[in-house]
Amino acid sequence: MTNSAATKLIPRKVLFGNPVKASPQVSPDGKRLAYLAPVNNVLNVWVGSLEGDDYQPVTKDKERGIRFYFWAADNKHIGYIQDAGGDENWRLYMTNVETRETRDLTPFANVQARVTGHDKHFPHELLVELNKEKPQVHDVYHLDLPSGELKLVAKNPGNIASWVIDTQFKVRGAVVTLPDGGSELLVREHEESEWRKLVSWTSEDALTSGPVGFTLDGNALYLEDSRNANASRLVKLSLANGDVSVLAEDSQYDVGSIMIHHDTYEIQAVAFNRDRVEWTVLDSALQEDFKLLRELQAGDISILSRDDNDQVWIVGYVVDDGPVSYYVYDRASKSGRLLFTNQPELSNHTLAQMQPVSFKARDGLTIHGYLTLPAGESQKPLPLVLNVHGGPWARDGWGYRPEAQWLANRGYACLQVNYRGSTGYGKEFLNAGNKEWGAKMHDDLVDAVHWAIEQGIAYPAKVAIYGGSYGGYAALAGATFTPDLFCCAVDIVGPSNLITLIRTIPPYWSTFLANFHMRVGNPDTEEEFLKSRSPLFRADQIKIPMLIAQGANDPRVKQAESEQIVAAMKEKGINYEYMLFPDEGHGFAKPDNRIKFYVAAEKFLAKHLGGRYEEA
């Protein structure tokens, strides 16, 4: 018996069910705490006193569960957004914490709400973006919280992708997308002034650059900026003369999370996500706090929430082999207290460690990723699951990952690769993925498998490719472009035809369309090229079993993307399983649906890779 066989199975409901408690946020006055926890298996917001145990649910969601919420600056309301069935037409709801009354503040059909601004200095106001005039673009509305009245304050001419709010709660900046995939930052003196161009970014810089916010006096902007550098740097740009001063930079890694002071609006600390998340403290007043936080518990630190006086912090600690721990940290007493962990039952199981790895791709580019092996496993080689992240303009990071733990616990090596085109590693690495879907981006995944085989980690005849969104596309590409490398594939909401993918993007992605054309291809001028990179047109190459899962309401990767490849496999008599979730979108929000998918995926992988399986 191998060591992994001696490790007890972690139940799927512990890995993929709802957290017991998660996402804590302190109230602006520092007296109360909110967090997400289930009510009848549906995540809702609970509120109680920070020092007490009087927590009660204040929201009443009965469908998809609340995932994104915030304290309104008035201390009286919890705001959250929710869609229907995964359609991403988010509505903004506001719940009175005392009366438990919930109002729908954006009650418009087929309209997407985005919260642009809430500020302690304007406690009864919000700024909200809505695409109700034109589905392609979002205008900015001022929302009066007590009355619910919406007033248009910034009209989108059709090319503005995002807006920037100043410290007086006025719309004074806008990012315009250009037809070549580049962008421009426009500013104005006040809301009645004419816009003027402040900065231009080429298409090479556009995804690694953008505004962070205005300074207190409104005379300068903080930016993430990769001009004259490889990775995005944190800079301060004068509006008067264009002078740039660099506040934080790394030659290889882009700027990550940013901490901004509630009153001075100065940047206090910056995180860089290298192999792990590392903080650079810019405000000397926080040096001791970060030193104490690093001593409080091991793990990668995230500052989740702070009260208005900046005395009470809610801090999360992510480790690779245990649950996420949440602490309340008191800056006055310089002490921290554990609030809770997100999934306490994980502590009853032996979890695997995640190891940062790197290797050279065939053209010499260094590729980074993470390897998770079964806990205590000494017997190699192992069946391998190549777990490909979505995006593709995103990246995998270190820490507790349910899928990595699930795969390792079932007896597989799990390899996660930040292939070229992934974000976080600077613009050269990002732009190396342009027009390389199904080509060099896929080569990086193939090279990762060969590296794992050469290292003695992976058993060559037992390699699966698995992923969602772009990762689902990669799984389909693996089955069609390199059918001899993998023994099975799992595709979750992955596009099969790049032509139909781009032609059916949601209308509100119109300002990102030029980027799609530059980084993937333009179906109007490059149809044959996109065909050559689309798994659908190579379906006759598939000779491995496939599991495909799709949400019927997915606005990004439409149901047809899965159904057309399923139809092609059916016609050719290829072995496949297809799961359609009628009440889901781009991914599976409902715990019952998640569990149903993972039951099927676990059985599928056990059948073709020989790992362990928890009986349903």
N, C-alpha and C positions, 0 to 999 in steps of 0.2 A: 504494500500500500504506500503511495506517495504521501508526502506531508500534506498536500492540498486535500487529499481524500480524507485525511484525519481531521481537517478543519471543518466545523459544522457549517451547513448551508445557511447563508443569510437569507431570511424570507424576502421574497420579492416585495411584499407590502412594506417592509422596513426600508428597502432601497428606493422604491418608486411610489409609495403611497404618500399621503400628505405628511409634512413635518408635524411634530407635536406642537412646536412653537417656532416662529421664525420672524425675521425682518423687524426687530424692535426699533421703535423711534420714541425719543423723549419729547414731551410737549414743550412748546416754546417757553413756558414759564418754569420748566424744570421740575414740575411737581407730579406729573403723571407719565405713564408709559403706555404705548400702544404696541401691539404685535399681531401677527397673523396666526390663527389657530383654527382647526376645523370645528364646525357646528354641523352635525349629521354628515360628516365626511366632505363638507364644502368649506373652503377657507374663508374666514371672515375676520374683521378687525375686532380685537378685544382691547379694552382700556381699563386701567386701574391706577391706583396711587403708586408712585415709584417705590415707596418704602413699605407698601402693604401687600396684601394678598386678596384684594377685593375685585379681581378682574372679571369682567362680564363682556359678552359680545355686544357690540353696538350696531353693527351692520347686519343685514338679513339676506345676503345673497344666497340663493338656493340652487343656482345652476352651475356656473363655471368656476366659482371661487375667485376671490380677490387676490391679485398678484402685485398690483402697483397702487400704493396709497401714500398719503402725506397728511401731516397736521397742518391745518390752516393756521395762519399767523395770529388769529384771534383767540387761540386756545380752546375754542368752543366746537370746532368742526373737524371732521376727518373727511378729506377728499379722496376719491378713488375713480379709476376709469374701468369700464367694463364693456365688452363687446357681446354680440349674440352669435353663438355657435362657431366662434373663431373667424368671423368675417372681418375683423380689425376695424370696423366702424365704431371706434371707441366713443362712449358717452361719458361725460363727467358728472359724477354724483357727489353730493355733499350731505354728510350725516351729522346731525346735531348730537354731540356726545351725551348731553343731559336728557333730551327728550326722545332720542333714538329715531327722530323723524329723518327720512332720507328724501332729498329732492334731486330730480333729474334736471340739471342745469343746461343741458344741451339736447333737448328732446326732438332731434331732427333725424328723419329717416335717411339712411345711406350717407351719413356725414361723419367724418372722423374728427374728434376733438383731441387737441394736444395742449397740455398745460405748459405755457411758455414762461410764466413768472409768478412767484409768490415771494413776499419779502416782509420781514418783521416790521419794517417802517411803514408798511401799507397793509395793516392787518385785516381790513374789510374788503380787500380788492384782490382780483386775480387777472392775469392776462392769459387769454386762451386763443389758440389757433383753430379755425374751422374752415373746412372746404365746402361750405354750403352754397356759395355763389357759383363756384366753378369746381367740379370734382377734382380737377388736375392740381389745384394750388390752394394753399391755406392763407386766409387773411387773419389779421390779429384783432381780437375784440377785448374791450375792457369789460370785466364782469364785476358788478357790485354784489357782494356776497349777501348782505341782508335782503335785498329786493330780488336778486337773481337777474337784474336788468343787464342786457348785453348791448354794448355800443361799439361800432366799428371804429378802430383807431389807426389801422394800417391796411391799405388795399394792395393786394398782390397783382402786379401788372402781368404776371404769367411766367416769370423766370426766377422768382425768389424761392430759394430752397429752405432758408432758415432766417430767423430774425434775432436781433440782439437788443436787450433791454438795458437802459442805463440805470444808475442808482436812484434816479428820481422817478423810476417806474414808467419811463417813456420809451417808445420804440425808436431807437436812434441808429440802429445798424441793420444791414441786410446782406445776406450772401446770395449773389446772383450766379446762376450756372450759365456757362457759355456753350455754344454749339460744338466746340472741339473738346469738351470735357473739362476745360479749365473753369476757374471761378473768379469773381471779383467781390471785394468787400466794399459796400457803400456805407457812407455815414451822412448824418445831417445834424445841424445845430439844435433844432427842436422839431416837434412833430409837424409844424407847418412849413419847415424849410425845404429847399430843394435837396435832393440826394447828390452826393459827389463821390467819385471813386477814390478810395484810399489805398487799396492794395489789389494787385492782380496776382493770381496763382496760375501757373500753367497746368495742363492736365497731369503732368508728372508730380506736381506738388498738391493737387487739389484734395486728394484723400488723406494727406498727412498734414493738412493745414486748416485753420479756421479760428474764428473768434472765441474767446473764453468769456470776456465781459469788460465793462468799462471801469475805469478808476473812479474813486469817490467824486473827484471834481469834474469828471466827464471830459477831461482834456486828453486822455490817453486810453488805449485799449490793450488788454492782455490778449495775446494770440498764441496758438500752437502754430509754428511756422517752420517749414522745411526748406525755404529758399536759402540758398548758399550753404546748405548742410545736407547730410544724407537723412538723418532722423529728425522728426519734429522737435523743435526746441520751444521752451516757454519763454516768450519775449514780451516786452512792453514797448508799444509803438505810440509815439507822440502824434496826435491829430494835427498839430500846427505845422510841424516841419518834417514829419516822417522818420524822425530818429528812432532807431531800434536799440534797445538794451536787452541782452540775454540774461534771463534769471536762472534758468536750469537747462541742462542739456546732457545728452549721452550720444556718443558717436554712432552707436548701433541701434539703440532702442528709442522708440517714440515716447513722448510724454503720455502718462496714464492718468490716474485720478489726481484731482487738484482740490486743495482745501483753501477756501476763501473766507476771510473774516467778515462776520455779519455787519459790523459797523464801519470799519475802515475800508472794506472791500479789497484789502491787500491780500496777495497770495501768501499763505503761511507755510504750505508744504506741498510737495509734488511726489507722486509715486511713479517709478519706472518698473514695468513688468519685464524683468530679465528672465532668467530661469525661474526665479521667484519674484514676488513683489517686494521692492525695496523703496523706502521713503527717503527723500531729501528734504530736510527741514530748513526753510528759509527764514522763518521768524524765530529769533533767538529766544523769545518768551516761551516757545513750545519745546525747546531742546530737552529740558528735564522731563517733560510729560512723555515725550516719545521714548526717552531712555527708560522710564518706569514702565511704560506699556510693553516694551520689549522684554522686560524682566517679569512681567505679570504672568504671561503664559507663552509657550512656544507656539509658533505658527505665523502665517502671513496676516498682517494687520490691515483692517479696513475701518475707517471712522464712519459709522453709519448715520449718526445724528448728533447734534449738539443743541443745547438750550440757548436762548437768546443772550444770556449773560456769559456764554462760553465757559461755564463752570462744570456742567454735567455733560459728559460724553458717553455715547453708546458705541462700544467697540466690538468688532467681530474678529475672531481668530480662526483662520482656516488652516487645518492640518491635512495631510494626505491620508492618514490612517485612523480617522475618528470623526465624530460629528463636529459641526461648527459650534464654537462656544461664544456666547454673548456676555459682555461685562458692562456694568455701569462704572465709569471712572469719574471720581470727584477731584477736580483740579485743586480745590482749596486744601483738602486733606492729603492730596497726592496718594489716594488709595483707590483700589479697584475691588469690585464685588461681582462674583459670578451671578448672572441672572438666570440663565438656562442654556441648554444645548438644543439644537434644532431637532435631533432625533436620538434621544437618550438610549434607545435599545441598541444602537450601533456599538455602544461601549461593552455590550455583552458578547460581541463577536470579535474574531481575529480578522483585522483588516490588513490589506496589502499596502506596501509603500510604493510611492510613485517616484521614479528616478528620471531626472532630466538626461536626455541623450542628444548626441549630434553625430552627423556623418556627412561625407561628401557626396553630392549628387554626381551623376556621370559627367556633367560639364564643369565640375569643380566648385559649384556653389555649396556653401555650408548650410545644411538643413537641420533645424532643431526640432525636438519633440519630447515625448514622455513615454516611458515604458513602465507598465505595472505588471508584475509577475505574481502568481499565486503566493500567498503568505507561507513562508517556511518551505517553499518548493526547492528541492535540490536536484530533482530529476529533469534534465533537458535532453533534447529539444522538446518543445511544447507545441500544441496547436496554437495558432496565432490568429487574433482578430485585429485587422487593421481598421481602426475606428476613426473615420475621417470627419473633421469638423465642417460645419456649414458656413455659409457666407457667400463666396469664399473670403470676403473681406472682413475677416475676424481671425481669432487665433485660439489655440488651446493653451491653458495655463496649469500651473501646479496646484494641487490641493485635493480635497475630497471630491471625487466625481462618482456618482452612483453607477454609471455604466462601467467605468473602469473597475470598480470594486466588484460589481456583479460578474463581469467576465473573468476576473482573476479568481474569484471565489468558486466559479464553476470549473476552473482548471485550465483556463486559457491565459496566454500572454496577451496583453492589450497594448497595442502600439498606436500612439496618437502623434500625428506628424503635422508640423506647421510648414506645409509645402509652399513653394514660391507663390506670391499673390496673397499670402496671409498678411494681416496687419500687425503692427507693433515692432517690426524689425527694420524700420526705415524704408524710404521710398524706392531705393534701388531694388530691394527684395520684393516689395509690393509690385512695382512696375515690371519686374521680371516675369510676372504672371499674365501680362497683357496678351490677349489673343492666344493663350496657351491652355485653354480648357481642352481636356482630352489629349493634350500634347505634353509639353514640359511639366505642367502641373501634375499630370498623371504619371509622367516619368519619375517624378520625385517620390510618389507613393510606391511605384514599382521598385525603385532603388532602395526604399526603406525596407521592403520585404526582403530583397536580396541581402541587405546589410544584416537583418535579423537572422537570416539563414546562415550567413557566413560567421556570425558571432556565436552560432550554436544555440540561439534562443528559439528559433522557429523550426518546426518540422515541415519540410518543403511540401509534402502532399496534403497538409492540413492547414491551409491559410484561407481565412474568410475576409471579405471586404464588406464594411458595414458603415452606414452613415445616413444623416438626414439633411435635406435641402441640397446644398452643393455636395455634401457627403453622400446623399442619395444618388446624385448625378455620377459621382465618382464610383459608386458601387455598380451602377449601370455601365459606366465606361470600363470598369474592371472586367465585367462579364462579356463585353462586346469587343473591346480593343485589345485586351490581354487575357483571353479566355483560358489559357493554359496555366496561368499563375495561381488562380484562386479555385477552391473546391466548392464554394457557395458564396452568395451575395445577399445582403439585406439592404433594401432601398426604402427610406422613409421620406415621403413627400419630395422626391427628387425629380427634376425635369429630364425628360427623355429626348426632347426635340428643342434645340436652342432657338429655332425660328419661331415656333409657337410660344415658347417661354417669353421671348422679348416682345412679341406682338400682343401678348395678353397680360402684361404687367399691370398692377393696379393703377388707376388714373392718377392718383396722388404721388406716384413715382415719376411723373413726367419730367420733373427737374433733374432726375438722376438718369434719364434715358441716354443722354450723350455719353455718360460714363459707361453704360452698358455697351453702347456702340464701340467705344474706344477699347474697352477691356475684354469684351466677349466677341462682338461683331455686329454689323448692321444688316438686318435681313433684307433691306431694300437694295443694298449694293453688294452684299456678300453672301447671298443665299447658298451658293454651292459650297463655299467655305464652311458656313455654319452647319450645313448638311453633313459635311465630312467630319464634324466634331460632335455629331448628335448620335447617341447610342441607338435611337429608334431605327436609323437607316442601316444599322449593322446587326439587327436583331437575329439574323440567320447565323451569326457567329456564336450565339449563346449556347453553351453546352453544359452549364452548371445549374444546379437548383437555385431558384430565386424566391425571396420573400419580399413582397412589395406592400407598403402600408400608406394610406392616403386619407386626408381629411376632405370631406365633400365640399366644405365651404372655404377651402384654401384660396385666398385672394392673390397669393404670390405665385404658387405653382399649382395651376388649375388641375382639377380631377382628371381632365383629358390627358395630362402628361403621363399619369400612371396607366390610364386605361388604354392608351394607344400602344404602349409597349406590351401590356398584358394581352391585348388582342393579337399582336404580332407573334407572341410566344404561343398563344393558344392555337393559332393557325399552323404553326410549325411543330406542334406537339412537344414543346419544351416544358419541363417540369417547373411549375411555379405555384406559389400561394399568394393570394391577393386579399388584403383586408381593407375595407372601406368603412370609415367612421363618419356616419351621417351628421353628427353634431360636433365636428371638429374642423379646425382650419390648418394652419401651417405648424403642425405639432399637436400634441395631445395634452390638453389642459386638465381634463377630468380624470381623477385618480382611477376610476373603474376602467376607463378606456386605456389608460397607460398600462395598468396591470394586464388587461386583455392582450395588448400588443406584446408585452414582455413575456407572457406565458407562451405565446406562439413563437416569438423569436428564440426563447430559450430552448424550446422543444426542437425547433429547426436547427439551431447550432449544435445541440446534443446529437442529433441524428447524423449530421455531416462532419462534425469535428470530434465527436466522441466524449464531450464533457459531461458534467453532472447536470441534473435536472430536478427541480423541486416539483413534485407532483401537485397538480392544480387541485 
